[in-house]
Amino acid sequence: MMRLYEIFRDWGKDIGIGYVHDPKINDTYSSTEYQEKDDLDKIKEHRDFLLRLEDQEEKRLESIENKTSTLIAQTAIVFSILGLFLPFIIDKMSSIHLIIKFLITFCLLSCCFFYILTIINAIKNYSINDFKYVRPSANNVLIFKEKQADFVSEEVRDLLFAIPRNRHINNEKGTNLLHSYNSFKYANILSGILILACCIVLFTNSDKGEKSEINIKIVSSDSFFSIKTNELKMDTLIIGSHYYDWKRQNRSK
């Protein structure tokens, strides 16, 4: 039983349910350890290397945000298309077996749940207040305007401080995107099953339409009120003879 609980717990975390981001930043050094000030060329080389790392994280962030926007747009489109099947499902629900009706309803509700969960996981990446990126301070230009080596050295320390924290934030956004993708995957699978079930119901019930027959009984006005209703068949239409004669005369004209 405990093993089954762990399986469902891990599966829930894969789609963002019960998952908590690790707040610990993988920072194995202190930016204040960098004290190089004498060799300007070496400092610039260190800065250029760190700028390339920072540029990689910027590109990674752009990719995550683009994929997040695309996933939200695709979810909205598929969710709207799924809504087109609702009238068909409601129309066919009365003529199918109770168990099949329950399975189709469960599948439909599950699709809606996973699509909504996809959007919830994706829009987490738009919570600006939860993702505070670190950037070098513009005040460094004023502080070190007369000391180029100190200025570049301070820029290196800022990058050493910023890169692991920005990478950590990108990892959180990437995890949210992965949770959203997993939810979207399950929703698409269930949507395919639902569409297949609707097609099966459509073809199996297409030839089962019952023909309705209406029995017409023409009686005289004298015996109209003496008819025993319990002796009549279902779908019987009673017409008085005066109305019938009047209708036949109008046709002859």
C-alpha positions in Angstrom: 0.0 0.0 0.0 2.9 2.3 0.8 4.5 1.5 -2.5 1.3 2.4 -4.3 1.1 5.7 -2.4 4.7 6.5 -3.5 3.9 5.8 -7.1 0.9 8.2 -7.1 2.8 10.8 -5.1 5.7 10.7 -7.7 3.2 10.8 -10.6 1.4 13.8 -9.0 4.7 15.6 -8.7 5.4 15.0 -12.4 2.3 17.0 -13.2 2.9 19.7 -10.6 0.6 18.4 -7.8 2.4 18.5 -4.5 5.7 19.5 -5.9 7.7 22.1 -4.0 10.8 23.8 -5.6 14.0 23.4 -3.7 15.0 26.9 -2.5 18.6 26.0 -2.1 20.9 27.6 -4.7 23.7 25.4 -6.0 26.4 27.9 -5.2 29.7 26.3 -4.1 31.7 29.5 -3.9 31.6 33.1 -2.7 31.8 35.9 -5.2 33.9 37.9 -2.7 36.7 35.4 -3.1 37.6 37.1 -6.5 40.2 39.8 -5.6 42.1 40.1 -8.9 42.9 43.7 -9.6 46.4 44.0 -11.1 46.2 42.1 -14.5 43.5 43.9 -16.5 43.7 41.5 -19.5 43.2 38.5 -17.2 40.2 40.1 -15.5 38.6 40.9 -18.9 39.1 37.3 -20.0 37.3 36.1 -16.8 34.6 38.6 -17.5 34.1 37.5 -21.1 33.8 33.9 -20.0 31.2 34.7 -17.4 29.3 36.9 -19.9 29.1 33.9 -22.2 27.6 31.8 -19.4 25.1 34.6 -18.6 24.2 34.8 -22.3 23.5 31.1 -22.3 21.1 31.6 -19.4 19.4 34.5 -21.2 18.9 32.3 -24.3 17.6 29.5 -22.1 15.1 31.9 -20.4 13.9 33.1 -23.8 13.4 29.5 -25.0 11.4 28.6 -21.8 9.2 31.6 -22.1 8.5 31.0 -25.8 7.6 27.3 -25.2 5.4 28.4 -22.3 3.5 30.8 -24.5 3.1 28.2 -27.2 1.9 25.6 -24.8 -0.8 27.9 -23.4 -2.0 28.8 -26.9 -2.1 25.2 -28.0 -4.0 24.2 -24.8 -6.6 27.0 -25.4 -7.1 25.8 -29.0 -7.4 22.1 -28.1 -9.7 22.9 -25.2 -12.0 24.9 -27.5 -12.1 22.0 -30.0 -12.9 19.6 -27.2 -15.9 21.9 -26.3 -17.3 21.2 -29.8 -17.9 17.5 -28.8 -20.0 18.4 -25.8 -23.3 18.8 -27.7 -22.7 15.4 -29.5 -21.8 13.7 -26.2 -24.9 15.1 -24.5 -27.1 14.1 -27.4 -25.8 10.5 -27.5 -25.7 10.0 -23.7 -29.3 8.9 -23.4 -29.0 6.0 -25.8 -25.9 4.3 -24.5 -25.2 1.9 -21.6 -24.8 3.3 -18.1 -21.2 2.0 -17.7 -20.1 3.5 -21.1 -21.8 6.7 -20.1 -19.9 6.8 -16.9 -16.5 6.1 -18.7 -17.1 8.8 -21.3 -18.1 11.3 -18.6 -15.0 10.4 -16.5 -12.8 10.7 -19.6 -14.3 14.1 -20.4 -13.8 15.5 -16.9 -10.3 14.1 -16.8 -9.5 15.9 -20.1 -10.8 19.2 -18.7 -8.8 18.6 -15.4 -5.5 18.0 -17.2 -6.0 20.9 -19.6 -6.7 23.3 -16.8 -3.7 21.9 -14.9 -1.6 22.5 -18.0 -2.5 26.2 -18.0 -2.0 26.5 -14.2 1.5 25.1 -14.4 2.4 27.2 -17.4 1.2 30.5 -16.0 3.4 30.0 -12.9 6.2 31.2 -15.1 4.5 34.6 -15.5 4.5 35.3 -11.7 7.1 38.1 -12.0 7.3 38.6 -8.2 8.4 35.0 -7.7 11.3 35.2 -10.0 13.8 37.9 -9.1 16.8 37.9 -11.5 20.1 39.3 -10.4 21.7 42.0 -12.5 24.9 44.1 -12.1 24.3 47.4 -10.4 24.5 50.5 -12.7 26.0 52.3 -9.7 29.3 50.6 -10.3 30.0 53.0 -13.2 29.9 55.9 -10.8 31.8 54.2 -8.0 34.7 52.9 -10.1 34.7 55.5 -12.9 38.4 56.3 -12.3 39.6 52.7 -11.7 39.1 50.5 -14.8 40.6 47.4 -13.2 38.5 47.7 -10.1 35.4 48.3 -12.3 35.9 45.1 -14.4 36.8 43.2 -11.2 33.6 44.3 -9.6 31.7 43.3 -12.7 33.3 39.8 -12.5 32.1 39.5 -8.8 28.6 40.6 -9.8 28.5 37.9 -12.5 29.8 35.3 -10.1 27.0 36.2 -7.8 24.3 36.4 -10.4 24.9 33.4 -12.6 24.0 30.6 -10.1 21.0 32.4 -8.9 19.7 33.2 -12.4 20.3 29.5 -13.3 18.4 28.4 -10.3 15.4 30.6 -11.4 15.6 29.2 -14.9 15.6 25.7 -13.5 12.4 26.5 -11.6 10.7 27.9 -14.7 11.9 24.9 -16.7 10.4 22.5 -14.1 7.1 24.4 -14.3 7.2 24.0 -18.1 7.9 20.3 -17.8 5.0 19.8 -15.4 2.8 21.7 -17.9 4.0 19.5 -20.7 3.3 16.3 -18.8 -0.3 17.5 -18.0 -0.8 18.4 -21.7 0.4 15.0 -22.7 -2.1 13.2 -20.5 -4.8 15.5 -21.6 -4.1 14.8 -25.3 -4.1 11.0 -24.7 -7.5 11.2 -22.9 -8.8 13.4 -25.7 -7.8 10.8 -28.3 -9.6 8.1 -26.3 -12.7 10.3 -25.9 -12.8 11.1 -29.7 -12.4 7.3 -30.4 -15.2 6.5 -28.0 -17.5 9.1 -29.6 -16.8 7.7 -33.0 -17.6 4.1 -31.8 -20.9 5.3 -30.3 -21.7 7.2 -33.4 -21.3 4.2 -35.7 -22.9 1.6 -33.4 -26.0 3.8 -32.8 -26.4 4.9 -36.4 -28.5 1.9 -37.4 -30.5 1.6 -34.3 -33.0 4.3 -35.0 -36.5 3.2 -34.2 -39.2 4.0 -36.7 -42.2 5.7 -35.2 -45.7 4.9 -36.4 -48.8 6.9 -35.9 -52.2 5.2 -36.0 -55.0 7.3 -37.4 -58.5 6.5 -36.3 -61.5 8.3 -37.8 -64.7 8.2 -35.8 -68.0 9.9 -36.0 -68.8 12.8 -33.7 -71.5 10.7 -31.9 -69.0 8.0 -30.8 -66.1 10.4 -30.2 -66.7 10.6 -26.5 -67.5 7.0 -26.1 -64.0 5.8 -27.0 -62.2 3.9 -24.3 -58.7 5.2 -24.1 -57.3 2.1 -22.6 -58.2 0.1 -25.7 -56.2 2.4 -28.0 -52.6 1.7 -29.0 -49.8 4.1 -28.4 -49.3 7.0 -30.9 -53.0 6.9 -32.0 -54.5 10.0 -33.5 -58.3 10.3 -33.4 -60.0 12.5 -36.0 -63.7 13.3 -36.0 -65.6 12.4 -39.2 -66.8 16.0 -39.7 -63.2 17.3 -39.7 -62.3 14.5 -42.2 -65.2 15.3 -44.5 -64.3 19.0 -44.4 -60.7 18.3 -45.2 -61.7 16.0 -48.1 -64.0 18.6 -49.6 -61.2 21.2 -49.5 -58.9 18.9 -51.3 -61.5 18.3 -54.1 -61.7 22.0 -54.7 
